[in-house]
Amino acid sequence: MNERRYRQCPPDKRLSALIYGYWSLECSSEQEWVYEKIFPLQYPEFIVAYKGQYFEVGHDKLNVMPKSTLIPLQDQPRYFYHTGDLGLFSIVFKPSALSFILETNSDDFINKIIPSRDCGEKIHRLSNQLLQARCNNERVQLADRFFMHEKMSNEQRHIVIERIIQHLISRNGNIPISQIASKYNLSLSQLERQFKTTIGFTPKQYSRLIRFTQILNHYQSIPEWGQLITDIGFYDQSHLIREFKRFSGVSPRAYYDSSKGIVEQSILNDADFIQYNHHR
C-alpha cells in the first residue's frame, strides 16, 4: 500500500519577489523500491529530506541523494528511487532568486544537483535547521525568517529580469526575444548575458521550458493538439512533439497513454503547485 500526503504553503507576502511557495510530501510505501521520473519545470527548488532517503539513477549505479539539495533549472528528466517512508520539504524559488541568494552566477549550477554544503555557509546552516525542525510549520517559519533577513541585507539586483520572466510566462514563452530586449531598453547581447547570469538559461531556452510546462498543465486529459499548438506558439505538431521529447524523454502520446499521471509518477515534480500558483 502506498500513501502520499501533499501540502502547499505560501511564503510571507514580503517574499513574493524571491519565493513562489513551499511544499511538503510524506510517502509511505510497502514496496521494496518506488521508481520516480522527474520532469524539468520552470523554477528552481531547495529540497530537504527530513525523513528517509532517496537515490538518483546514475549511468550504472544508484547515487545516494544528500539530505538537503539545491535543484536549479533543468532541461532534461531525472530518475529516482526510494523505499519505505520518505518526508520532503521544498522551497520553490522564483527563477531570478538563486543568484540573488547565492551571490553567484546561476549558469554555474544548471543541470546539476548541488548538496547544501556546496551552496555557501548560510544556506548550509539553514538546511541543518530545516532538518532538525519538529514539523513543516516550523520549517516554513524558519525559511521565511531566513529569506526575509537575506532580502533586507542584499540589494534587489534582479527586478528587471524578474519582470521579463513574468512577461515571458504571461505570453506562454511565445514572444520574439528582440521585442523583449527593445521593451526593456537592452541590446540582445545584454539581455542574453544578464538573463543567463541570473537564472542560468537564455531567454530562448527559458521560453522553451515555459511552453513545455504549459503542456504538462494539461496532464489530466489528452489535450487538443491543434488548439495547443496555436495557443502556445509551436510551428506545427512535429515541433510540439520534438520539444516535448527534448524535455521529458518520451513522446506526448506515450506520456498520456501511460497508466500514471505526472503527480503519481513523481515525488519532486509538483505539477499541482504550478497550477496553484498560475490560477490563484
C-alpha positions in Angstrom: 0.0 0.0 0.0 1.3 3.4 -1.0 0.2 6.6 0.8 1.1 10.2 -0.1 0.3 13.4 1.8 1.0 16.5 -0.1 0.7 20.1 1.3 1.3 23.6 -0.2 2.0 26.7 1.8 2.6 30.3 0.6 5.6 32.4 1.8 5.4 35.6 3.7 3.9 38.1 1.2 7.0 40.3 1.5 9.0 37.4 -0.1 6.9 37.2 -3.2 9.8 38.5 -5.4 12.0 35.6 -4.2 9.8 32.6 -3.4 6.8 31.0 -5.1 6.0 29.0 -2.0 6.7 25.8 -0.1 5.5 22.2 -0.5 5.9 19.1 1.7 5.3 15.5 0.8 5.2 12.4 3.0 5.2 9.0 1.4 4.7 5.6 3.0 5.3 2.5 0.8 5.3 -1.2 1.4 7.0 -1.7 -1.9 10.7 -2.6 -1.8 11.5 0.2 -4.3 9.4 3.0 -5.8 10.5 4.5 -9.1 10.0 8.2 -9.9 10.6 10.1 -13.1 11.1 13.9 -12.6 10.4 16.3 -15.4 12.1 19.7 -15.7 10.0 22.6 -14.6 10.4 26.4 -14.8 11.6 27.1 -11.3 14.5 26.0 -9.0 14.0 24.3 -5.7 15.8 23.6 -2.4 14.7 20.2 -1.1 15.2 18.8 2.4 14.7 15.1 3.0 13.9 15.2 6.7 12.7 11.5 6.8 14.1 8.5 4.9 16.4 8.5 1.9 16.2 8.5 -1.9 18.6 7.8 -4.8 19.2 9.2 -8.2 19.7 6.7 -11.1 23.2 7.2 -12.5 24.7 5.7 -15.6 25.5 2.4 -13.9 24.5 2.8 -10.2 22.2 4.4 -7.7 23.6 7.6 -6.2 22.6 8.5 -2.7 20.9 11.9 -2.6 22.1 14.4 0.0 19.7 15.2 2.9 19.4 18.7 1.6 19.8 19.6 -2.1 19.6 22.6 -4.4 18.0 21.6 -7.7 18.5 24.6 -10.2 16.7 24.8 -13.5 16.9 21.6 -15.5 16.3 20.9 -19.2 16.3 17.1 -19.0 14.4 14.5 -16.9 15.9 12.8 -13.9 15.2 9.4 -12.4 14.9 8.4 -8.7 14.2 5.5 -6.4 13.1 5.5 -2.8 12.0 2.9 -0.4 9.9 2.9 2.9 8.9 6.2 4.5 10.0 9.5 2.9 9.4 13.1 4.1 10.4 16.0 1.8 10.1 19.8 2.3 10.8 22.1 -0.6 11.4 25.9 -1.0 10.3 26.8 -4.5 12.2 29.9 -5.8 11.4 32.5 -8.4 13.8 31.9 -11.3 15.8 35.0 -10.7 16.3 34.4 -6.9 19.2 31.9 -7.0 21.9 34.3 -7.9 20.5 36.8 -5.5 20.5 34.4 -2.6 23.8 32.6 -3.5 25.5 35.7 -4.8 27.0 33.9 -7.8 26.1 33.2 -11.5 23.3 30.8 -11.9 24.7 29.3 -15.1 27.3 27.6 -12.8 24.5 25.4 -11.5 22.3 24.5 -14.5 21.5 20.7 -14.9 23.3 19.9 -11.6 22.1 18.7 -8.2 24.0 20.7 -5.6 24.4 19.5 -1.9 23.7 22.3 0.6 27.3 22.1 1.8 28.4 23.5 -1.6 25.8 26.3 -1.6 27.6 28.5 0.9 27.7 28.6 4.7 24.4 30.4 5.2 22.4 28.0 3.1 24.1 25.0 4.7 23.2 26.4 8.1 19.6 26.9 7.1 19.5 23.3 5.8 20.6 22.0 9.2 17.9 24.0 10.9 15.3 22.6 8.5 16.4 19.1 9.1 16.2 19.5 12.8 12.8 21.2 12.8 9.9 19.3 14.6 7.3 19.9 11.9 6.8 21.5 8.5 5.0 24.6 10.0 8.3 25.2 11.8 10.2 24.7 8.6 8.1 27.4 6.9 8.7 29.8 9.7 12.5 29.2 9.6 12.6 29.7 5.8 10.5 32.9 5.9 12.7 34.3 8.7 15.9 33.4 6.9 14.9 34.8 3.5 13.4 38.0 5.0 16.9 38.7 6.5 18.6 38.0 3.2 16.1 40.2 1.4 16.8 43.1 3.8 20.5 42.7 3.8 21.1 42.5 0.0 20.3 44.8 -2.9 17.4 43.7 -5.2 19.6 43.4 -8.3 17.2 41.3 -10.4 14.0 43.3 -10.5 14.2 43.8 -14.3 15.0 40.1 -15.0 12.0 39.0 -12.8 9.7 41.4 -14.8 11.0 39.9 -18.0 10.4 36.4 -16.7 6.8 37.3 -15.8 6.3 38.8 -19.2 7.5 35.6 -20.9 5.2 33.5 -18.7 2.2 35.7 -19.4 2.8 35.1 -23.2 3.5 31.3 -22.8 7.0 32.0 -23.9 5.6 33.0 -27.3 7.2 36.4 -27.9 10.2 37.4 -30.0 13.3 37.9 -27.8 14.1 41.1 -29.8 10.8 42.5 -28.7 11.6 41.8 -25.1 15.0 43.4 -25.4 13.5 46.5 -27.0 10.8 46.9 -24.3 13.4 46.9 -21.6 16.0 49.0 -23.4 18.5 46.3 -23.7 20.5 45.0 -26.6 20.1 41.3 -27.5 23.6 40.5 -26.1 22.9 42.4 -22.9 19.6 40.7 -22.4 21.1 37.2 -23.0 24.1 37.8 -20.8 22.1 39.2 -17.9 19.4 36.6 -18.2 21.8 33.7 -18.3 23.9 35.0 -15.4 20.8 35.4 -13.3 18.7 32.3 -13.9 21.2 30.1 -15.9 19.2 29.9 -19.1 19.0 32.3 -22.1 15.6 33.8 -22.7 15.0 31.5 -25.6 15.9 28.4 -23.5 13.6 29.5 -20.7 10.7 30.2 -23.2 11.0 26.6 -24.4 10.8 25.4 -20.8 7.7 27.6 -20.2 6.0 26.0 -23.3 6.8 22.5 -22.0 5.4 23.4 -18.6 2.2 24.6 -20.3 1.8 21.2 -21.9 2.2 19.5 -18.5 -0.6 21.7 -17.2 -3.0 19.6 -19.4 -1.9 16.3 -17.8 -5.4 15.3 -16.6 -6.6 14.7 -20.1 -5.2 14.4 -23.7 -5.2 18.0 -25.0 -6.5 19.1 -28.3 -3.1 19.3 -30.1 -4.3 21.7 -32.8 -5.5 24.2 -30.2 -2.5 23.7 -28.0 -0.1 24.3 -31.0 -1.9 27.6 -31.7 -2.2 28.7 -28.0 1.4 28.0 -27.0 3.1 29.0 -30.3 4.5 25.8 -31.8 5.1 25.8 -35.5 3.3 22.5 -36.0 2.6 19.2 -34.4 6.1 17.8 -35.1 7.6 20.9 -33.4 5.5 20.2 -30.3 6.4 16.5 -30.2 10.1 17.3 -30.7 10.1 19.8 -27.8 8.1 17.5 -25.5 10.6 14.6 -26.1 13.5 17.0 -25.6 12.4 17.8 -22.0 10.6 14.6 -21.0 12.4 11.8 -22.9 9.1 10.4 -24.2 6.6 11.5 -26.9 3.3 13.2 -25.8 1.3 10.2 -26.9 3.5 7.8 -24.9 3.2 10.0 -21.8 -0.6 10.5 -22.0 -1.2 6.8 -22.8 0.8 5.7 -19.7 -1.1 4.5 -16.7 0.5 7.0 -14.3 -0.2 10.7 -14.3 2.6 13.2 -13.5 1.6 13.7 -9.9 1.5 10.0 -9.2 4.8 9.5 -11.1 6.9 12.0 -9.3 7.9 12.8 -5.7 9.6 16.0 -6.6 7.7 17.2 -9.6 4.8 19.2 -8.2 2.5 20.0 -11.2 -0.3 20.9 -8.8 2.0 23.6 -7.5 2.3 25.2 -11.0 -1.5 25.2 -11.4 -1.9 26.5 -7.8 0.3 29.5 -8.5 -0.8 30.2 -12.0 -4.5 30.2 -11.1 -4.9 31.6 -7.6 
